[in-house]
Amino acid sequence: MESLNALLQGMGLMHLGAGQAIMLLVSLLLLWLAIAKKFEPLLLLPIGFGGLLSNIPEAGLALTALESLLAHHDAGQLAVIAAKLHCAPDVHAIKEALALALPSVQSQMENLAVDMGYTPGVLALFYKVAIGSGIAPLVIFMGVGAMTDFGPLLANPRTLLLGAAAQFGIFATVLGALTLNYFGLISFTLPQAAAIGIIGGADGPTAIYLSGKLAPELLGAIAVAAYSYMALVPLIQPPIMRALTSEKERKIRMVQLRTVSKREKILFPVVLLLLVALLLPDAAPLLGMFCFGNLMRESGVVERLSDTVQNGLINIVTIFLGLSVGAKLVADKFLQPQTLGILLLGVIAFGIGTAAGVLMAKLLNLCSKNKINPLIGSAGVSAVPMAARVSNKVGLESDAQNFLLMHAMGPNVAGVIGSAIAAGVMLKYVLAM
């Protein structure tokens, strides 16, 4: 009988909490969206599966060594940790002390847990290497750069302003998060507000990179929101685009883009990096990897490297990035009022970014002979190339012969640059406060 009881107690099902059950359902929902609805499957599938692994009771796959120690509830070990942190020897007090501790102190406590015989779970290791170090989003940005053609942007430099205008959604969302905190509706710190705001850039790797630096506790919710809304761009953007433009404006035909020389394409990533990085060094990691990937593509002398970055490397890193994000889909981090705020602010950020791009195009038309179709302004959010395709689709609804795809790619790639610069601004000024 005792053996049977021990067997039952050893089953994970016996230790399944309500929070874990909910998160398992959330993870299954993400898998369904990825497989059945094809919503950003390259990321949502590994994120969803990582969420399943993270919430298996007693497995501890997403726990660090210190978190495993706290979950074990050994009074003697808790007393040792509490003495180092000068707090009460209970789990809640220790977690609060750790949240306020310096990174160096947190690292010391992690090492102490390892010395006591605890080991981090495999997903926790993935997170530490892929996101904690910042490597995975940077490598993905390199791959995105290698797949990007700056030709439409160079052929019509005015579209850079459309990409810049669309980043207004990022900063408006930061203010929105701080407003919720000010009125006591949902508590957000400034770093958390900045991390949430980057959702408005519609750039998943940038959102993950910035969240990992500023608000790792919100990374799971921010990543899920960012990629979910990127998949919903065809539903979110068209009503806003139609509301802000007239039928006549949607029928505007833009002049044929000029041919961009190879020399221009080679010089652009180098000049862009130097101009931005010298003024804003905090943007150098993201923008540097992006420009390096693009230079490999355009130089034509390292085709093997360019092909590897565009395919094999970015695919491998995407797997580990998704699983690492899934490690943050645990009940105590995800099932919070903040998650609802993140989902709400995320869709508002997309809407504001879309509207700002369209309105900037209308503003440019007031002082230009060569008119811009305002629909391409919505492509200023950096969901490449989905936002550009949406601009083209809405344009074709008004004029079946008005193809806007290549014109929309200009603000689309400008949006990628803009989101990287916005992330650099956040890092520089938020971390300095």
Backbone torsions as a table, in degrees:
resi	resn	phi	psi	omega
1	MET	NA	-41.1	178.7
2	GLU	-64.6	-37.9	179.0
3	SER	-64.2	-41.3	178.6
4	LEU	-64.4	-41.6	178.8
5	ASN	-63.8	-41.1	178.3
6	ALA	-64.5	-38.2	178.4
7	LEU	-63.4	-44.3	179.5
8	LEU	-64.6	-40.9	-179.9
9	GLN	-67.2	-24.8	179.2
10	GLY	-79.5	-11.6	178.7
11	MET	-75.1	136.3	178.1
12	GLY	-62.1	-31.5	-178.4
13	LEU	-59.2	-32.3	-179.1
14	MET	-70.6	-17.6	-177.0
15	HIS	-111.1	9.5	-177.9
16	LEU	-72.0	117.7	178.2
17	GLY	-90.2	167.3	-179.5
18	ALA	-62.0	-41.1	179.7
19	GLY	-62.3	-43.2	178.6
20	GLN	-64.7	-39.0	179.0
21	ALA	-62.2	-42.4	178.7
22	ILE	-64.0	-42.9	-178.6
23	MET	-68.5	-31.5	174.2
24	LEU	-63.9	-39.3	177.5
25	LEU	-67.2	-40.3	177.0
26	VAL	-61.2	-43.2	179.7
27	SER	-64.1	-41.0	176.7
28	LEU	-64.0	-35.9	176.8
29	LEU	-63.0	-42.4	178.3
30	LEU	-62.7	-41.3	177.7
31	LEU	-63.5	-40.1	178.8
32	TRP	-64.5	-43.5	178.5
33	LEU	-62.0	-39.3	-178.7
34	ALA	-69.7	-42.5	-173.1
35	ILE	-87.0	-50.1	-174.9
36	ALA	-80.2	-40.5	-176.0
37	LYS	-101.8	-6.9	179.4
38	LYS	55.6	39.5	175.1
39	PHE	-82.3	106.1	179.0
40	GLU	39.6	56.6	-173.0
41	PRO	-62.5	-30.3	-178.0
42	LEU	-61.2	-27.9	178.8
43	LEU	-107.3	-42.9	-175.0
44	LEU	-67.1	-29.0	178.6
45	LEU	-67.7	-53.0	176.5
46	PRO	-65.5	-31.9	176.8
47	ILE	-64.6	-46.2	179.7
48	GLY	-62.8	-41.9	179.8
49	PHE	-69.3	-36.6	174.8
50	GLY	-61.8	-36.2	176.7
51	GLY	-64.3	-39.0	176.0
52	LEU	-60.6	-48.1	-178.9
53	LEU	-62.6	-37.6	-175.9
54	SER	-67.9	-25.8	-172.9
55	ASN	-107.4	14.0	173.1
56	ILE	-74.5	119.1	-175.8
57	PRO	-58.6	140.4	174.5
58	GLU	69.9	-6.2	-179.1
59	ALA	-77.8	-38.2	177.5
60	GLY	64.3	29.5	-175.9
61	LEU	-68.4	-25.9	-177.8
62	ALA	-103.4	4.9	-176.4
63	LEU	-91.3	139.5	170.4
64	THR	-75.2	172.5	178.9
65	ALA	-60.0	-40.8	-179.3
66	LEU	-67.9	-40.7	178.2
67	GLU	-65.1	-35.0	176.1
68	SER	-64.8	-39.8	177.7
69	LEU	-61.5	-46.3	-179.1
70	LEU	-65.2	-35.1	179.7
71	ALA	-71.2	-22.8	-177.4
72	HIS	-77.5	-23.9	176.1
73	HIS	58.5	39.3	175.2
74	ASP	-82.4	117.9	-173.0
75	ALA	-58.9	-42.0	-178.9
76	GLY	-64.9	-43.3	-179.9
77	GLN	-69.1	-39.1	176.6
78	LEU	-62.0	-37.0	179.7
79	ALA	-64.6	-38.9	178.9
80	VAL	-64.2	-46.7	179.6
81	ILE	-64.0	-43.8	-179.0
82	ALA	-62.2	-37.7	179.4
83	ALA	-64.1	-37.7	179.1
84	LYS	-68.5	-32.5	-177.0
85	LEU	-95.3	-4.5	-179.9
86	HIS	58.3	52.1	178.9
87	CYS	-140.4	176.5	179.1
88	ALA	-67.5	146.9	-176.4
89	PRO	-81.7	52.3	173.5
90	ASP	-129.6	157.6	-171.3
91	VAL	-58.7	-44.6	-177.4
92	HIS	-61.9	-45.9	-179.9
93	ALA	-64.8	-39.4	179.4
94	ILE	-65.3	-42.0	178.9
95	LYS	-62.9	-40.6	178.3
96	GLU	-64.6	-41.8	179.3
97	ALA	-65.6	-38.9	178.7
98	LEU	-65.3	-37.9	179.8
99	ALA	-62.7	-30.0	-178.9
100	LEU	-93.5	-10.3	-175.0
101	ALA	-76.7	156.7	175.6
102	LEU	-68.6	154.1	178.4
103	PRO	-55.3	-35.4	179.7
104	SER	-64.5	-38.4	178.5
105	VAL	-68.8	-41.7	177.7
106	GLN	-60.0	-40.0	178.2
107	SER	-64.8	-39.4	177.9
108	GLN	-62.6	-41.3	179.7
109	MET	-67.3	-36.8	176.9
110	GLU	-63.1	-44.2	178.8
111	ASN	-64.8	-35.7	178.5
112	LEU	-65.0	-39.5	177.7
113	ALA	-64.3	-38.6	177.1
114	VAL	-63.3	-41.9	178.6
115	ASP	-62.2	-27.5	179.3
116	MET	-83.1	0.9	175.1
117	GLY	104.0	4.6	179.7
118	TYR	-91.9	146.7	179.2
119	THR	-126.4	147.2	177.9
120	PRO	-71.8	150.3	176.3
121	GLY	-72.4	163.7	-175.5
122	VAL	-63.1	-38.1	179.0
123	LEU	-69.5	-32.9	175.9
124	ALA	-65.2	-37.2	176.9
125	LEU	-67.6	-43.0	176.5
126	PHE	-56.4	-45.4	-178.4
127	TYR	-62.2	-44.6	-178.1
128	LYS	-60.3	-43.3	-177.0
129	VAL	-78.0	-45.3	-172.1
130	ALA	-80.2	-45.3	-174.1
131	ILE	-109.2	-41.7	180.0
132	GLY	-57.2	-36.2	177.9
133	SER	-85.0	-16.2	-178.5
134	GLY	84.0	4.0	-173.3
135	ILE	-68.8	-47.1	-172.4
136	ALA	-60.1	-49.9	178.2
137	PRO	-60.8	-33.9	-179.7
138	LEU	-68.5	-41.6	178.6
139	VAL	-65.4	-39.2	177.7
140	ILE	-64.8	-38.2	176.7
141	PHE	-62.9	-36.2	176.0
142	MET	-61.4	-43.9	178.4
143	GLY	-64.5	-40.3	177.6
144	VAL	-62.3	-41.1	177.3
145	GLY	-60.4	-39.7	-179.8
146	ALA	-69.5	-20.0	179.1
147	MET	-98.1	-0.8	-173.4
148	THR	-96.6	136.7	174.4
149	ASP	-109.6	113.6	179.8
150	PHE	-81.4	1.8	-176.7
151	GLY	-52.7	-52.1	-179.9
152	PRO	-60.4	-33.7	178.3
153	LEU	-70.6	-43.5	179.9
154	LEU	-68.7	-31.8	179.4
155	ALA	-71.8	-25.7	179.3
156	ASN	-140.5	79.1	-173.8
157	PRO	-59.4	-20.9	179.4
158	ARG	-60.1	-26.5	-178.0
159	THR	-67.6	-14.4	174.9
160	LEU	-61.0	-34.4	179.2
161	LEU	-67.9	-31.7	178.1
162	LEU	-68.2	-40.8	176.6
163	GLY	-64.8	-37.5	179.0
164	ALA	-68.0	-41.6	-178.5
165	ALA	-63.2	-36.2	-178.2
166	ALA	-65.3	-20.1	178.9
167	GLN	-74.6	-6.7	176.8
168	PHE	-59.2	-29.8	178.0
169	GLY	-60.0	-32.5	179.4
170	ILE	-63.9	-52.8	-174.3
171	PHE	-73.5	-31.3	175.5
172	ALA	-65.1	-35.9	179.9
173	THR	-71.0	-35.3	174.9
174	VAL	-58.7	-46.2	178.1
175	LEU	-63.6	-37.4	178.4
176	GLY	-63.4	-42.0	178.9
177	ALA	-64.8	-41.3	179.0
178	LEU	-68.3	-31.3	176.8
179	THR	-66.7	-43.1	176.4
180	LEU	-59.2	-39.4	178.8
181	ASN	-68.5	-40.1	-177.6
182	TYR	-62.0	-40.6	-178.7
183	PHE	-87.7	5.5	175.7
184	GLY	72.0	19.0	-179.3
185	LEU	-78.2	-52.7	176.6
186	ILE	-139.3	133.2	-175.8
187	SER	-82.7	120.6	174.7
188	PHE	-134.9	133.3	171.8
189	THR	-83.0	170.2	178.9
190	LEU	-61.6	-45.6	176.9
191	PRO	-59.9	-38.6	178.2
192	GLN	-66.1	-41.4	178.6
193	ALA	-61.9	-40.6	179.2
194	ALA	-64.8	-41.7	179.4
195	ALA	-65.1	-38.7	178.6
196	ILE	-67.7	-40.3	-177.4
197	GLY	-57.5	-33.7	-175.4
198	ILE	-66.2	-14.4	174.4
199	ILE	-57.0	-33.3	-178.5
200	GLY	-62.9	-16.9	177.4
201	GLY	-79.5	-8.6	-179.6
202	ALA	54.8	39.3	-177.5
203	ASP	-128.4	100.1	-175.2
204	GLY	-57.7	-52.3	-179.7
205	PRO	-58.6	-39.1	178.5
206	THR	-66.0	-40.9	178.7
207	ALA	-62.0	-42.2	179.6
208	ILE	-67.8	-42.9	-179.6
209	TYR	-60.5	-48.3	-177.1
210	LEU	-69.8	-39.6	178.6
211	SER	-62.9	-40.6	178.7
212	GLY	-61.6	-29.8	-179.9
213	LYS	-85.3	-40.7	-170.9
214	LEU	-101.6	-36.9	-174.4
215	ALA	-148.3	68.3	-178.2
216	PRO	-59.7	-25.4	179.8
217	GLU	-68.5	-19.5	179.9
218	LEU	-104.3	4.2	-171.1
219	LEU	-59.1	-42.6	-178.5
220	GLY	-59.2	-49.4	-178.7
221	ALA	-66.1	-40.4	-179.1
222	ILE	-66.3	-43.5	-179.7
223	ALA	-64.8	-44.4	178.9
224	VAL	-62.2	-43.3	179.2
225	ALA	-63.7	-45.3	-177.1
226	ALA	-60.5	-50.1	-176.5
227	TYR	-74.6	-30.8	177.1
228	SER	-66.3	-44.9	-178.9
229	TYR	-72.0	-30.4	173.7
230	MET	-61.1	-40.0	178.5
231	ALA	-68.3	-26.0	-177.4
232	LEU	-93.8	8.4	178.9
233	VAL	-52.1	-43.1	179.3
234	PRO	-63.3	-17.1	177.6
235	LEU	-97.5	-34.7	-175.0
236	ILE	-78.2	-42.9	-170.3
237	GLN	-76.7	-46.9	-173.1
238	PRO	-52.1	-44.8	179.0
239	PRO	-60.6	-37.3	178.7
240	ILE	-68.0	-42.8	-179.3
241	MET	-62.2	-43.2	-179.4
242	ARG	-69.4	-35.0	-178.3
243	ALA	-68.4	-29.8	-174.5
244	LEU	-98.1	-2.5	-178.8
245	THR	-128.4	151.7	175.6
246	SER	-90.9	166.9	177.7
247	GLU	-59.8	-38.7	179.8
248	LYS	-63.7	-42.7	179.9
249	GLU	-65.6	-38.0	-179.3
250	ARG	-68.9	-17.4	179.6
251	LYS	-93.9	0.0	-179.7
252	ILE	-59.1	127.7	176.9
253	ARG	-100.7	126.6	-177.0
254	MET	-90.2	153.3	-178.7
255	VAL	-67.4	152.3	-179.7
256	GLN	-60.3	135.5	179.2
257	LEU	-69.6	141.6	177.7
258	ARG	-74.4	162.9	176.3
259	THR	-80.2	128.9	-179.2
260	VAL	-94.2	131.6	-177.0
261	SER	-73.6	158.7	178.4
262	LYS	-63.0	-37.9	-179.9
263	ARG	-60.6	-43.1	178.4
264	GLU	-60.5	-43.0	-177.9
265	LYS	-67.2	-31.4	178.7
266	ILE	-75.7	-41.2	-176.9
267	LEU	-72.3	-32.8	-171.8
268	PHE	-57.8	-51.3	-178.6
269	PRO	-62.2	-33.2	179.5
270	VAL	-69.6	-47.5	-179.6
271	VAL	-64.8	-42.5	179.4
272	LEU	-58.7	-48.0	-178.9
273	LEU	-61.2	-46.4	-177.8
274	LEU	-64.1	-43.6	-178.4
275	LEU	-63.4	-46.4	-176.3
276	VAL	-75.6	-46.8	-174.7
277	ALA	-66.5	-34.0	179.0
278	LEU	-70.2	-28.5	178.0
279	LEU	-89.7	-33.3	-176.0
280	LEU	-137.8	81.2	-176.4
281	PRO	-57.1	-27.9	-178.1
282	ASP	-67.2	-18.2	177.6
283	ALA	-87.5	-6.8	-174.5
284	ALA	-61.0	-42.0	-178.5
285	PRO	-58.7	-53.8	-178.8
286	LEU	-65.8	-51.5	-176.6
287	LEU	-68.0	-34.0	179.2
288	GLY	-62.6	-46.2	178.7
289	MET	-65.7	-38.6	179.1
290	PHE	-62.9	-47.3	-178.9
291	CYS	-68.9	-36.1	177.9
292	PHE	-63.3	-44.7	177.7
293	GLY	-60.6	-41.1	179.8
294	ASN	-68.1	-37.3	178.7
295	LEU	-64.9	-39.0	176.5
296	MET	-60.1	-38.4	-180.0
297	ARG	-67.7	-48.8	-170.9
298	GLU	-80.7	-25.2	-177.7
299	SER	-66.3	-33.6	178.6
300	GLY	76.3	4.7	-176.3
301	VAL	-106.5	-7.9	179.7
302	VAL	-130.8	55.9	-175.8
303	GLU	-61.2	-35.8	178.9
304	ARG	-63.4	-43.6	179.0
305	LEU	-65.8	-43.9	-179.9
306	SER	-61.3	-43.0	179.8
307	ASP	-65.2	-39.1	179.2
308	THR	-64.1	-44.5	-178.8
309	VAL	-65.3	-39.7	-177.8
310	GLN	-71.9	-25.2	-172.8
311	ASN	-120.5	-83.1	-173.3
312	GLY	-57.3	-50.9	-174.7
313	LEU	-65.3	-48.2	-177.1
314	ILE	-66.3	-32.3	178.2
315	ASN	-68.6	-43.4	179.4
316	ILE	-62.7	-47.1	-177.8
317	VAL	-65.7	-35.8	178.9
318	THR	-60.5	-38.2	178.4
319	ILE	-59.9	-51.2	-176.9
320	PHE	-71.3	-31.6	176.6
321	LEU	-64.4	-45.5	-179.9
322	GLY	-63.0	-45.3	178.1
323	LEU	-63.3	-36.1	179.8
324	SER	-66.8	-41.0	176.0
325	VAL	-64.2	-39.7	177.5
326	GLY	-59.1	-27.3	178.1
327	ALA	-63.5	-20.7	179.5
328	LYS	-93.3	-0.7	178.4
329	LEU	-87.8	58.5	177.4
330	VAL	-109.1	153.7	-169.3
331	ALA	-57.2	-44.9	-174.0
332	ASP	-69.7	-16.2	177.9
333	LYS	-102.1	-33.4	-173.4
334	PHE	-92.3	-39.3	-176.8
335	LEU	-84.0	69.4	-179.3
336	GLN	-132.0	156.4	175.2
337	PRO	-56.9	-28.1	-179.6
338	GLN	-61.0	-33.6	-179.0
339	THR	-61.9	-42.6	177.3
340	LEU	-61.5	-42.0	177.3
341	GLY	-62.1	-40.1	179.7
342	ILE	-63.8	-44.7	179.7
343	LEU	-63.4	-40.8	179.3
344	LEU	-67.4	-48.9	-178.8
345	LEU	-65.6	-31.8	-179.9
346	GLY	-62.7	-46.8	-179.2
347	VAL	-69.7	-33.4	175.7
348	ILE	-65.2	-40.3	179.3
349	ALA	-60.9	-44.0	177.7
350	PHE	-60.5	-44.4	-178.5
351	GLY	-63.1	-44.2	-179.7
352	ILE	-66.4	-42.3	178.7
353	GLY	-61.0	-43.6	178.3
354	THR	-61.8	-47.9	-178.8
355	ALA	-63.3	-41.1	-178.4
356	ALA	-63.2	-40.2	178.5
357	GLY	-64.4	-43.6	179.4
358	VAL	-64.0	-44.6	-178.8
359	LEU	-66.8	-34.4	176.9
360	MET	-64.5	-39.6	177.4
361	ALA	-62.5	-41.3	178.1
362	LYS	-64.6	-37.5	178.3
363	LEU	-65.6	-43.0	179.0
364	LEU	-62.9	-32.1	-179.6
365	ASN	-67.3	-21.7	179.9
366	LEU	-69.3	-23.4	-176.8
367	CYS	-127.6	34.3	-178.8
368	SER	-143.1	140.9	176.7
369	LYS	-80.7	-38.8	176.5
370	ASN	-84.9	101.7	-173.0
371	LYS	-70.9	147.1	174.1
372	ILE	-103.5	132.9	173.6
373	ASN	-70.1	118.1	-175.3
374	PRO	-58.4	-19.7	-179.1
375	LEU	-61.7	-29.8	-178.0
376	ILE	-74.4	-13.5	177.4
377	GLY	-63.8	-30.0	179.9
378	SER	-67.5	-20.2	179.5
379	ALA	-76.7	0.4	178.7
380	GLY	-66.8	-21.0	170.9
381	VAL	-72.1	143.5	-165.7
382	SER	-90.3	36.6	172.1
383	ALA	-81.7	88.4	-173.3
384	VAL	-92.8	133.5	-8.6
385	PRO	-97.2	15.7	-171.5
386	MET	-59.0	-43.0	-178.3
387	ALA	-63.7	-37.0	178.1
388	ALA	-66.5	-38.2	178.3
389	ARG	-65.6	-36.8	178.2
390	VAL	-64.7	-42.8	177.1
391	SER	-58.4	-44.4	-179.8
392	ASN	-64.2	-42.5	-177.9
393	LYS	-64.2	-45.0	-179.9
394	VAL	-66.5	-35.8	177.4
395	GLY	-64.5	-40.8	-179.7
396	LEU	-66.9	-25.1	177.7
397	GLU	-64.9	-31.4	-179.7
398	SER	-91.5	-30.2	-179.6
399	ASP	-147.7	108.2	-173.8
400	ALA	-65.8	-10.8	-180.0
401	GLN	-109.1	6.9	-176.9
402	ASN	-100.5	96.2	-176.8
403	PHE	-94.1	115.8	-173.5
404	LEU	-107.6	1.2	-170.9
405	LEU	-56.6	-52.0	-177.3
406	MET	-67.2	-35.2	176.3
407	HIS	-64.5	-38.8	-178.1
408	ALA	-72.7	-21.7	179.2
409	MET	-66.6	-24.9	177.3
410	GLY	-60.0	-60.8	177.4
411	PRO	-64.6	-26.1	-179.6
412	ASN	-64.1	-49.2	178.5
413	VAL	-73.0	-27.9	174.6
414	ALA	-64.2	-33.1	177.5
415	GLY	-64.6	-35.5	176.8
416	VAL	-62.9	-45.0	177.5
417	ILE	-62.1	-44.5	-178.4
418	GLY	-62.2	-40.5	-179.3
419	SER	-68.0	-35.6	177.4
420	ALA	-66.2	-40.7	178.2
421	ILE	-67.2	-41.8	178.1
422	ALA	-60.4	-39.9	177.3
423	ALA	-63.1	-39.6	177.1
424	GLY	-62.9	-40.3	177.6
425	VAL	-62.4	-44.4	179.2
426	MET	-60.0	-47.1	-178.0
427	LEU	-62.2	-42.3	-176.0
428	LYS	-66.2	-48.8	-170.9
429	TYR	-91.0	-31.0	179.8
430	VAL	-74.6	-44.7	-179.9
431	LEU	-67.4	-23.6	-179.3
432	ALA	-77.7	-14.8	-176.4
433	MET	-86.2	NA	NA
